[in-house]
Amino acid sequence: MRRSLFGRTWPNVVALVLFVFFVFPVYWMVTTAFKPDLDIISTTPVFIPFHGTMGHFDKAVHAAGFWTLVRNSFTVTICSVVLSLLVAMAAAFAVARMRFRGRKAFILIVMMAQMAPWEVMTISVYMIVRDQDMLNSLVPLTLFYMMMVLPFTIWTLRGFIAAVPKELEESALIDGCTRLQAFWRIVLPLLAPGLMATSLFGFITAWNEFPLVLILNKESAQTLPLWLTQFQTNFGDDWGATMAASSLFTVPVVVVFLFLQRRAVGGLTAGAVKG
């Protein structure tokens, strides 16, 4: 009984410790955003701001060009995710369903691209964009973000497509559907969990990306990650405004996660009961 009790207890203790370890920085960020400046610079930690203030959020929202950067971030992120899904669905379907020369090599290249650190290619990317006279434009940023998330998207959707029985497509083809119609009506609805997971990954990757936008875009063509770096005073960093800006920056990611998580579970259950 002691061993059984210990076996049930230690995983919960470890999970609790990990939960506190990962959640505490987020808690400290949010609470610091509401603290007055005296509590922030106090040598005694203030864990609960009893006298909160919204001044830091007001300063963050009214920063120069805030709404322009919000529009740029959403435009680049959404466009890159949509483009990556369209390209990845076609590539993943070809890899999962078709047999062609170079198929294994293509899969290997996708895996290598997923492992490649994009930061080491920032100079090459800058030279390409500069030579095409497209600096300070959202178009190259969108295309490169799409390529950053494309390998993971292809690899993930390939597994979901391979899990769909071929007999379902064959039945649709026998009933008169074209291959495109069979994919649209049969395979695509069953890919909802995979599409949600890859969309979430792509959204977080493009939303948080910093090095490329730092070297490619200036001023009105920047995105929100650079906005987080501008809250400074003559005495150093303005931690209250920085934490408020960081809290606002994470809100879209949390909303998208909650929305896509619900839809992904719904797609799983819907696919389980369809005949």
N, C-alpha and C positions, 0 to 999 in steps of 0.2 A: 504493500500500500504506500509506503514511503517513496519507493522508486516511482510508482505511478503518479503520486502527487508531485514529485519533483519533475517528472517528465511533462506534466501539464503546466507547471508553474514557470519553468525557466524560459520557454519560448515567449510567454506573455511579458515577462520581465525584460527580456531583450527587445521585444517589440516596443515596449513603453520607453525604454532608454533611447532607442533609435528615433522614436516619434518626437521626444523632447529635443533630441540633438538636432533634428532637421527643422522642427517647427519654431524653435526659439529664435533663430535669426529673423524669421519672418515676423514673429510677434514683436521683436525689438524694433524692427523697421517701422511697423505700423504705429506702435506706441510712441516712438520718437517723433513721428510726423505730427502728433498731437501735443507734444510737450512744449512748454514755454522754453525760451532760450536758456534761462537760468537752470532749469532742470536738466537740459541737455549737457551743459558744460559743468554740472555739479560733480564733485569728486565722489559723492555718495550716489550710487545707482538708484534711479527712480523707476521701479518696475510698473507702477500703475499711475498714469497722469491724472491726479484728482482734479487739477485745474487745467483742463485741456484748452487748446486754441486751434482755430481753423486758419490762422494767419499764414501758416506755411503752405497750406493748400492754395490759398488765394494768391500767394506770391508765385507758386508754381504754374497755376493756370494762366496768370496774366504775364508770364514771361514772354519776351519778344518772339513772335512767330510761332507760338504754341499750336494754334489750330491749323496752321499750314503744315507743320511737322506731323500733326495727327493725321491729316488727310494724306500726306505722302506715305506715312507708315502703313496705313490701311490699304492704300492703292497698290503699293509694291508687294505687300504681304499677300493680299487676296489674289492678285493677278499671278504671282509666282506659284501659289498653291494650285490654282485652277489649271494653269498651263502644265505643271508637273503631273497632275492627275490625268490630264488628257493624253499626254505623251506616254506616261507610265502604263496606263491601261492598255494601249496598243502594243507597247513593247512586252509587257508581262503576258498578254494573251498569246503573242507570237512565240515567246519562249516556252510557255506552259503547254500550248496545244500543238504547235507545229514542229516539224523536224526539218532542219535545214543545215547546210554546211556552215560551220563556224558558230553553231549554237553554244557549245560548251565554252568556246573562247569568249563569246559575248558575255556569258554569265560571269566568267572570271574577270573580265574587264569591269563589269558592274561592281563586283566585290572590291576590286582594287580602287575604283573611284570612290567607293564608300569609305575606305580606309585613308584616303589621301587627305592630308591637312590643307585646307584651302588657304590658310594664312600664309603659307610659304609661296603662294602664287599671286599674292597681291600686287607685286611689282609688275609681273607679266600682264595681269589683268589691267593695271593702270596704263601700261604702254599700248595695249590693244585698244582700249577705249579712247585714249588720247589720239592715236593715229586715225581713228574713225571720227574724230572731232565730236565726241558724244559725252564729254565731261559735263557734270552738273545736269544730267538728264536722268529721269527715272527708268528709262527703257533698258539701258545696260544693267542697271541694278536689279531690275525684275528678272532679266534673262539669267544673270549669274546666280541669283537666289534660286531660280528654278533648277539650274544645274546642280546646285548644292544639295537639294533635297531629292533630286531625281533618282540617284542610285538606290537609296533606301526605299523610295516609293515603288520602284520596279521590283526590287527584291521581295518586299512584303506582299504586293499584289500578286506576284507570281505564285506564292504559296496559297493564297486564297483561291485563285483561279484553278490551280491544280487540284484543290480539294473539291471543286464542283464536279460531279460525275459527268463524264462525256455523254452518257446516255440521254441526259436531259437535252443537250444541244442536238444530238442526232434525232431525237423525237421531234424537236421543233423543225429541223430540216426536212424530215419526212412529211410533216404537216404543211409544208410549203413556205416556210420562212427562209429568208436568205441568211447567210452567216452573220451579217450585221444585225438583222432583226433578231436572230437567236441570241446573240450576245446582249442586245439591248433589253430584251424581254425576259430572258431566262437567267443569264449569268450576272448581269449588272445588279439586279435586286439582291442577289445572294452575296454581293461584295460589299454590302453596307458596312459591316464591322471593319473590314480592311480599309475602306475609303475613309472612314472616320478616324481610324488610328493614324494613317499616313497624313491626313489633313492636319491633325493636331500636331504631329511632328514637324510638318512643313511650316505651319503657322508659327510655332515657337522658334524654329530656326531662323526664319526670315524676320520675325519681329525683333529678335534679340541681336541680330547681326550688327557688328560694330566696325571691324577693320575696313571692309570694302567701302562702306558709305563714308568713312572718314577720309579716304584718299580720293574717292571719285566725285563726291558731291560737296558743294559749299552752300552756305547760307540757305536760301529758300528751297533748295533741292535736297536738304538733309532730312533725316528721319529722327524719331524720338530717342534712340540710344545716345545720340550726340547731345540732345537736350538735357540729359541727366548730368552732363559734365559742366554745365555753365553756372551752377549755383555756387558762386564764390564771392567773398567779400575781401576787404582790405586786410582782414585778420585771418584769412584762411577759408576753408570750406564752410558753407552755410549748411550745416547738417540737418537742420529742421526742414528747410526747403528741399534738400536732396532726398531725404527720407519720404517727404510728401510726394515728390515727383516719382520716386521709385514705387511707392504704393499705387499711384495712379497708373504707372506703366504696367503693373502686373494685373490690373483689373481686366483688360481685354483677354489676357491669357486664361485667367480663371473662368471668365464667362464662356469662352470658347470650349474649355475643357469640360465644364458642366454640361453644356449643350451637346457636344459631340459624344460624351460618355453616355448620356441618356439615349441618343439616337443609335449608338453602336449596340447597346443592350437590346433596344427595340428591334434592330435588324437581325440580331441573333435569334430572338424568340420568334420573330415573324417567319424566318427561314425554317425554323424547326417544325412549324405547324402547317406549312403549305404542302398540299398534296401534288 
